């Protein structure tokens, strides 16, 4: 899942070397924290959050076979 998030995020930003993902595990939930350069936050979020929503949809769909809930947090 981390690799999927990295590939998608690096394709969107101007500073792909600054993109990293950290995983925070809870009992029934996994949170992926996406760190990007401060100049690229708007590109990852998109107008009215459309790109962020699409990223979250792809991640949720990819994790459908697991019984854990998945979240994506975008951090500058």
Beta strands, then each sheet from edge to edge (+ up, - down):
strand 1: 20-25
strand 2: 29-35
strand 3: 69-75
sheet 1: 1+ 2- 3-
end
